[in-house]
Amino acid sequence: MGLVEVQPGGWLWVKGDVWLPGEVLSQSAGQLSIKLDGDEVIKVPSSDLKTENYAVMHGSSVRGVPDMASLGDLHEGAILYNLKQRYFNNKIYTYIGSILVAVNPYKPISGLYSNENLEKYSNAFLGEHDPHIYAIANEAFRNIWKSGESQCVLISGESGAGKTESTKMILDFLSAQSAKKTNGEKSQISSRILSSSPILEAFGNAKTVYNHNSSRFGKFIQLYFSSEGEIVGGNISHYLLEKNRTVGQNPDERNYHIFYQLLIGLTDPLKSKLGITDPKDFRYVSEAGCVRDPNLESTERRIFTH
C-alpha cells in the first residue's frame, strides 16, 4: 500500500466519519503537523500517510468552486467543505450542474435579491454568473419558449432549509418577467399567490424544534403564461398535510398556527362571546408544553386586527 507525498503548505484529505480537509503546517523529524478544518492540529508520522487514510486534495477542493460538477475530488467531505467555504463568504448558492444547492444563511445578505441582480440574471444563461435562484427561475422561464413545453422547479429540503422563501423568490422573479410584458405592472395573479401565503401558513405551518414556522404540508403551484410571456392564470394545490399534529405534538413543538392565532389574537369581548379562554386550557394546543413563542406572538396578536 502506497504513501501520500505532501509538502508543508499542501492540503490533505484525512479520513474520519467523512473525509476532512487538513493543511500541512510543517514537517520535522519525519512527522507532519496537520491543521484540520476547525483548527485542531494533529501530528502524523510520514510513514503513516497511507493512501487508505489520506489523500492529496485537488486544487479545486482547496479553492472552492461555484459548480461542484467541476470538483476534482468527488466524495461527501469535498461537497460539504465546498459548501462551507462558500457559506462563510456569504455565497449561499452552489450548482451541481443544473441543480441548485441553497444553504439557509439565517440572516439578510445585502443586495442578494436586489432589482439589479434580478435584471442581471434575466439577461443571462445558466452558469454565466454566480449561482443564484434567479438563474434557475430564468432557465425555467426561457425553456418554456425554447422547448414549447411546461417546466417544473422542484424545491426540497429539511425543515428550516428555506423552501418557502425560495418559492417566494421564484414567484417574484417570474412576476417581474411578466411585468415586462404589461408595461411594468406586476401580475395580480402572482401577487395573489404570494399574498395567500399567510393563510396557507396559518393552517399548514407549525413550530417545531428546528423551525418556528415549519411547513407541515407539500405545496404545488401552477402558473399559466400567455404566448407573450404574461402570467394569465395560476392555482395552488396542497397535499400531504401532517394531520396527526392536530391531536398530538412532540415535546416543545406546537399545533398549527391557526389555533394559537384564534386563542391569542381575538379581542377579549369576542373571546368571551365565543367561550374561548387561555391556550393552556386546551389539551390539543398545550400538551407538548409549548403554548407561547416570542418569535410568533406578535403575528398571532396582529392577525385578526386587519
ABEGO torsion letter per residue (X at the ends): XBBBBBBBGBBBBBBBABBBBBBBABBBGGBBBBBBBGGBBBBBBAAABBAAABBBBBAAAAAEBABAAABABBBAAAAAAAAAAAAAAGBABBBBEABBBBBBAGBBBBGAABAAAAAAAAABBBGABBBBAAAAAAAAAAAAAAAGBBBBBBBBEBBGAGAAAAAAAAAAAAAAAAAAAAGGBBBAAAAAAAAAAAAAAAAABBBBAABABBBABBBBBBBBBBAAGBBABBBBBBBGBBAAAAABBBBGBBBBAAAAAAAAABBAAAAAAAGBBBAAABAAAAAAGBABBAAAAAAAAAAAAX
